[in-house]
């Protein structure tokens, strides 16, 4: 109980010391403020940028493996010439895998192209047109705002029906409801049966549903040549949540597809399996480097701030040597003296860190186009944690010297 009471008294002494020297307090915490601001600002920017970029690749889906000729992630020795000679995936392979795979939740087949969509005198250029199988909705999210997805009979019968994005709808039908209307794609008429939910602008406009038009795969093949020397289709396989890392699924796909393509045991795979995690991990590794740079930039500022606090604490010990002597002569314990100066250093550092975080929070209100800055709770805790550590490191030596002063010599120092 006495320990807690003395600790509380130490806190009060520390607060009073800070209040009595406001100018010195403000000047000494500036270094920590700048350092914490630099680190947390970089981390906030990196986290927000990484989140935005990864959300731009959300169309790749989660727990999804795609079968392609090319590997998504390459390096300086990327053998593109070898991948270029590989065969295209086929619809028969999709059917084979759909019936064969036991570790798959769903298998889909799709192909895409850029084209122009028309309605009367209105047209939308650069539309992301995709032809999909009925199982596409089981592999990827298809956010339909109004209307519906294709029926199985519409897919199997290659009906001319379409689901369109918000931007396409607003351009083609600025003053009317798009559902039930006929649009033209390469001269063919398609009835609009659905409207995608609005995605909004991202940092990267990659495969945005706002500019997309989706039709049955059979209808797509009537408009575009799919296969060798034409548009390359893609097989996508969604794994089960119980298959951690989707290793079982990948092995099953490799074995099944090798058998389907008649590859000998000595022949290497003539296809690539790609996962969204490949891209996400690459993005993550890039931002790890940027975060490390943030530590270096902010670290120097914090180091300077830490030296500044340590210097101020040595001055405080020198100024209050006589008071320390009186306190010790009246029976004050060493830890009581130590806590006074240690708490003062920690408070200085925490105030500086909190000020730096407030500045970063103010920056989150700045409009940066499609990039939204968000100061996360994790970064707030990190900033205050670093501040506390800097306070302890900067204050421990002067606080220890103060606690070890001889009371008689301390009183004489007046």
C-alpha positions in Angstrom: 0.0 0.0 0.0 2.9 2.4 0.9 4.5 1.5 -2.5 1.4 2.5 -4.4 1.0 5.7 -2.4 4.6 6.7 -3.0 4.3 5.8 -6.7 1.3 8.1 -7.0 3.3 10.8 -5.2 6.0 10.3 -7.8 3.5 10.8 -10.6 2.3 14.0 -9.0 5.9 15.4 -8.7 6.6 14.5 -12.3 3.4 16.3 -13.5 4.2 19.4 -11.4 7.7 19.5 -12.8 6.4 19.4 -16.4 3.8 22.2 -15.7 6.4 24.4 -14.0 8.6 24.3 -17.1 6.2 24.5 -20.0 8.5 26.0 -22.5 11.2 23.5 -21.9 8.6 20.7 -21.9 7.3 21.8 -25.4 10.8 22.1 -26.9 11.9 18.7 -25.5 8.9 16.8 -26.9 9.2 18.2 -30.4 11.8 15.6 -31.5 9.6 12.7 -30.4 6.6 14.3 -32.0 8.4 14.5 -35.4 9.7 11.0 -35.0 6.3 9.4 -34.1 4.6 11.4 -36.8 7.1 10.2 -39.5 6.8 6.5 -38.5 3.0 6.4 -38.0 2.4 8.6 -41.1 4.4 6.2 -43.2 2.7 3.1 -41.7 -0.7 4.7 -42.2 0.0 5.5 -45.8 1.5 2.1 -46.4 -1.4 0.2 -44.8 -4.0 2.3 -46.6 -2.2 1.9 -49.9 -1.8 -1.8 -49.5 -5.4 -2.3 -48.5 -6.6 -0.3 -51.5 -4.3 -2.2 -53.9 -5.3 -5.6 -52.5 -9.0 -4.6 -52.8 -8.4 -3.9 -56.5 -7.4 -7.5 -56.9 -10.5 -8.8 -55.0 -11.9 -10.0 -58.3 -9.4 -12.9 -58.1 -11.4 -14.3 -55.3 -10.3 -16.1 -52.1 -9.4 -19.8 -52.0 -9.4 -19.8 -55.8 -6.9 -21.5 -58.1 -6.9 -20.6 -61.8 -5.5 -22.8 -64.6 -3.6 -20.7 -67.1 -0.7 -20.9 -69.5 1.3 -18.2 -67.8 2.4 -17.9 -64.2 1.1 -14.7 -62.5 4.3 -13.9 -60.6 7.6 -14.0 -62.4 11.2 -12.8 -62.0 14.2 -11.8 -64.1 14.4 -15.4 -65.5 10.6 -15.6 -66.4 10.4 -18.2 -69.2 7.6 -16.5 -71.1 8.6 -18.2 -74.4 8.0 -21.6 -72.8 4.6 -20.6 -71.5 3.7 -19.0 -74.8 3.8 -22.4 -76.5 1.6 -24.1 -74.0 -2.0 -25.2 -75.0 -5.0 -23.2 -74.0 -7.5 -24.5 -71.5 -10.6 -26.0 -73.1 -14.3 -26.3 -72.2 -13.9 -30.1 -72.2 -11.2 -29.8 -69.6 -13.5 -27.6 -67.5 -16.2 -30.3 -67.7 -13.7 -33.0 -66.8 -12.4 -31.2 -63.8 -15.9 -30.3 -62.6 -16.8 -34.0 -62.6 -13.5 -35.3 -61.4 -12.3 -33.0 -58.6 -13.3 -34.1 -55.0 -11.4 -31.4 -53.1 -13.1 -28.5 -55.0 -16.1 -26.6 -53.9 -16.8 -25.4 -57.4 -15.2 -25.1 -60.9 -16.0 -22.4 -63.5 -15.0 -21.5 -67.0 -14.8 -18.0 -68.5 -13.3 -15.8 -71.2 -13.1 -12.0 -71.5 -12.5 -9.3 -74.1 -12.9 -5.5 -74.4 -15.6 -4.3 -76.7 -18.2 -1.6 -77.3 -21.8 -1.9 -76.1 -24.6 0.1 -77.7 -28.2 1.2 -77.0 -29.7 3.4 -79.7 -27.4 6.3 -80.2 -25.6 5.7 -76.9 -22.4 3.6 -76.7 -19.9 2.6 -74.0 -16.4 1.8 -75.3 -13.8 -0.3 -73.4 -16.4 -2.5 -71.7 -15.0 -5.6 -69.9 -17.1 -8.2 -71.6 -16.9 -11.7 -70.1 -18.6 -15.0 -71.0 -19.1 -17.3 -68.1 -20.3 -20.7 -67.1 -23.3 -21.2 -64.8 -20.9 -22.2 -62.0 -19.1 -18.9 -62.2 -21.3 -17.5 -59.3 -20.1 -20.4 -57.1 -16.5 -19.5 -57.5 -16.6 -15.7 -57.6 -18.9 -13.2 -55.9 -21.4 -11.8 -58.4 -23.0 -8.8 -56.7 -26.2 -8.3 -58.5 -28.0 -5.1 -57.3 -31.2 -5.5 -59.3 -32.5 -8.2 -61.6 -30.9 -11.7 -61.4 -28.1 -14.0 -62.5 -28.4 -16.3 -65.4 -30.4 -19.5 -65.2 -28.8 -22.8 -66.1 -31.0 -23.1 -69.1 -29.9 -19.7 -70.3 -26.3 -20.7 -70.0 -26.7 -24.1 -71.6 -28.8 -22.6 -74.4 -26.4 -19.8 -75.0 -29.2 -17.3 -74.8 -28.5 -13.6 -75.5 -29.0 -12.2 -72.0 -26.6 -9.9 -70.1 -25.8 -8.4 -66.8 -24.3 -4.9 -66.9 -22.3 -2.6 -64.7 -23.4 0.7 -63.2 -21.3 2.9 -65.4 -22.5 1.1 -68.5 -26.1 1.4 -67.4 -25.8 5.1 -66.7 -24.2 5.8 -70.1 -26.6 3.7 -72.2 -29.7 4.4 -70.1 -29.2 7.8 -68.5 -32.9 8.4 -67.9 -34.5 5.0 -67.9 -34.5 1.6 -66.3 -32.0 -0.8 -68.0 -33.8 -4.1 -67.1 -35.6 -5.7 -70.0 -34.0 -3.4 -72.6 -32.0 -4.7 -75.5 -28.3 -3.7 -76.0 -26.1 -4.5 -78.9 -22.7 -6.2 -78.7 -20.9 -6.5 -82.0 -24.3 -6.3 -83.8 -26.0 -9.0 -81.7 -28.9 -8.1 -79.4 -28.8 -9.0 -75.7 -31.6 -8.5 -73.2 -30.5 -6.9 -69.9 -31.6 -9.1 -67.0 -29.4 -7.8 -64.2 -27.4 -4.8 -62.9 -24.2 -5.2 -60.9 -23.8 -3.4 -57.6 -21.7 -0.2 -57.7 -18.1 -0.8 -56.8 -16.9 2.8 -57.0 -13.4 4.0 -58.0 -10.4 2.2 -56.7 -6.7 3.0 -56.8 -6.4 0.7 -59.8 -9.3 0.2 -62.2 -8.8 -3.5 -62.7 -11.7 -5.6 -63.9 -14.2 -3.2 -62.3 -17.8 -4.5 -62.3 -19.0 -0.9 -63.0 -17.6 -1.2 -66.5 -18.5 -4.8 -67.0 -20.9 -6.8 -69.1 -21.4 -10.5 -68.4 -23.1 -12.9 -70.8 -23.3 -16.8 -71.1 -20.1 -18.4 -72.3 -21.8 -19.9 -75.4 -23.0 -16.5 -76.4 -19.5 -15.1 -76.0 -18.1 -17.7 -78.4 -20.6 -16.5 -81.1 -19.0 -13.1 -80.9 -15.3 -13.9 -80.4 -12.9 -16.7 -81.4 -11.9 -18.5 -78.2 -9.0 -21.0 -78.2 -5.6 -21.3 -79.8 -4.6 -18.0 -81.6 -7.7 -16.4 -80.2 -8.9 -15.4 -76.7 -7.5 -17.5 -73.9 -10.2 -18.8 -71.6 -9.6 -19.6 -67.9 -10.6 -22.4 -65.6 -11.1 -21.3 -62.0 -11.4 -23.8 -59.1 -12.6 -22.8 -55.6 -11.1 -24.7 -52.8 -12.7 -25.8 -49.5 -12.0 -24.0 -46.3 -10.8 -27.2 -44.7 -8.0 -27.5 -47.2 -5.4 -25.2 -45.6 -3.2 -23.8 -48.3 -5.2 -25.7 -50.9 -2.4 -28.2 -51.3 -4.7 -31.1 -51.7 -6.7 -29.3 -54.4 -3.5 -28.3 -56.3 -2.2 -31.8 -56.3 -5.5 -33.2 -57.5 -5.7 -30.6 -60.3 -2.2 -31.3 -61.4 -2.8 -35.1 -61.4 -6.2 -34.8 -63.2 -5.1 -32.3 -65.8 -1.9 -34.2 -66.6 -4.0 -37.3 -67.1 -6.5 -35.4 -69.3 -3.7 -34.0 -71.5 -1.9 -37.3 -71.7 1.4 -36.1 -70.2 4.1 -38.7 -69.6 5.7 -38.9 -66.1 8.9 -37.5 -67.4 7.2 -34.5 -69.1 6.8 -31.3 -67.1 3.4 -29.6 -66.6 2.2 -27.6 -69.6 0.0 -25.4 -67.5 0.3 -23.1 -64.5 -1.7 -22.9 -61.3 -2.2 -19.4 -60.0 -3.6 -18.3 -56.6 -4.5 -14.8 -55.6 -2.1 -15.3 -52.6 0.8 -15.1 -55.1 -0.1 -11.5 -56.0 -1.0 -10.6 -52.4 2.3 -11.9 -51.0 4.2 -10.0 -53.7 2.4 -6.8 -52.8 2.9 -7.5 -49.1 6.7 -8.0 -49.6 7.0 -4.7 -51.5 5.2 -2.8 -48.7 7.4 -4.5 -46.1 10.4 -2.8 -47.7 8.5 0.6 -47.6 7.7 0.0 -43.9 11.3 -0.7 -43.2 12.2 2.6 -44.9 9.6 4.3 -42.6 11.4 2.9 -39.5 14.7 4.3 -40.7 13.2 7.7 -41.5 11.3 8.0 -38.2 14.0 6.2 -36.2 16.5 9.1 -36.7 14.0 11.6 -35.6 13.1 9.6 -32.5 16.7 9.1 -31.7 17.3 12.8 -31.8 14.1 13.3 -29.7 15.3 10.7 -27.2 18.7 12.4 -26.8 16.8 15.7 -26.3 14.6 14.2 -23.5 17.7 12.6 -21.9 19.5 16.0 -21.9 16.5 17.7 -20.4 16.3 15.1 -17.7 20.0 15.6 -16.8 19.3 19.3 -16.5 16.3 18.6 -14.3 18.3 16.4 -12.0 21.0 19.1 -11.7 18.4 21.8 -10.9 16.5 19.7 -8.3 19.6 18.2 -6.6 18.9 20.2 -3.4 15.2 19.1 -3.4 16.3 15.5 -3.9 18.7 15.8 -0.9 15.9 17.2 1.3 13.5 14.4 0.2 16.0 11.7 1.0 16.9 13.2 4.3 13.2 13.0 5.2 13.2 9.3 4.5 12.3 9.2 0.8 13.1 5.8 -0.8 15.4 5.5 -3.8 12.6 4.2 -6.0 10.5 7.3 -5.1 13.2 9.6 -6.5 13.8 7.3 -9.5 10.1 7.2 -10.4 9.8 11.0 -10.3 12.3 11.5 -13.1 11.4 8.3 -15.0 7.7 9.2 -15.1 8.7 12.8 -16.2 10.6 11.3 -19.1 7.8 8.9 -20.0 5.2 11.7 -19.9 7.3 13.9 -22.1 7.7 11.1 -24.6 4.0 10.1 -24.5 2.8 13.7 -25.0 5.1 14.0 -28.0 3.9 10.7 -29.4 0.3 11.6 -28.8 0.9 14.9 -30.6 2.4 13.1 -33.6 -0.6 10.7 -33.8 -3.0 13.7 -33.7 -1.2 15.3 -36.6 -1.4 12.0 -38.6 -5.1 11.7 -37.7 -5.5 15.2 -39.2 -3.9 14.1 -42.4 -6.6 11.3 -42.8 -9.1 14.1 -43.6 -7.1 15.2 -46.7 -8.7 14.0 -49.9 -6.3 11.9 -52.0 -8.6 10.9 -54.8 -9.6 7.3 -54.5 -7.0 6.6 -51.8 -8.6 6.7 -48.3 -6.2 7.2 -45.4 -7.2 5.3 -42.3 -5.3 5.6 -39.0 -5.7 2.1 -37.5 -5.9 1.3 -33.8 -2.8 -0.9 -34.3 -0.8 2.1 -35.5 -2.0 4.2 -32.6 -0.9 1.6 -30.1 2.4 1.2 -31.9 3.0 5.0 -31.7 2.2 5.2 -28.0 4.3 2.0 -27.4 7.3 3.4 -29.1 6.9 6.7 -27.2 6.8 4.8 -23.9 9.9 2.9 -24.7 11.8 6.1 -25.8 10.7 7.7 -22.5 12.0 4.8 -20.4 15.3 4.6 -22.3 15.9 8.3 -22.2 15.0 8.7 -18.6 16.4 5.6 -16.9 20.0 6.9 -16.6 19.3 10.4 -15.2 16.6 8.9 -12.9 19.1 6.3 -11.6 21.7 8.9 -11.0 19.2 11.0 -9.1 18.1 8.1 -7.0 21.7 7.3 -6.0 22.6 10.8 -4.9 24.0 11.1 -1.3 21.5 13.2 0.7 24.2 15.2 2.5 26.1 16.1 -0.7 22.8 16.8 -2.5 21.8 19.3 0.1 25.2 21.0 0.0 24.8 21.4 -3.8 22.3 24.2 -3.3 
